[in-house]
Amino acid sequence: MNRIILLIAGVSALGLYFAVVPLVTRTYQRYRGRKTIVCPETGRIVEVQIKAGRASLMSIFGTTAARVKRCSLWPRKKGCAEECVKEYWESAPEVEDYRADKRKPS
């Protein structure tokens, strides 16, 4: 009985390692850091940081649900619709695309 439980635990651990961990890591790398963008609401240049940890954990369930962590317009514009997340991050290419572009000869 103990061997069956250990086998199930081992298979589950391998599944997490090869399926979930790469997905979470890739999503975290995509959303981390600050990005300078044009605010779709005000038209001003702003610096925005996304809650990368939340977005990466939500990617397990098939949705990123990214939220703004910091914005240079806050606290004045705090509570905005956060359209910048949908406009700039959702259409951005994945991390692998950036690496592939660097390997291509010019």
Secondary structure, 3 states (H helix, E strand, C coil): CHHHHHHHHHHHHHHHHHHHHHHHHHHHHHHCCEEEEECCCCCCEEEEEECHHHHHHHHHHCCCCCCEEEECCCCCCCCCCCHHHHHHHCCCCCHHHHHHHHHCCC
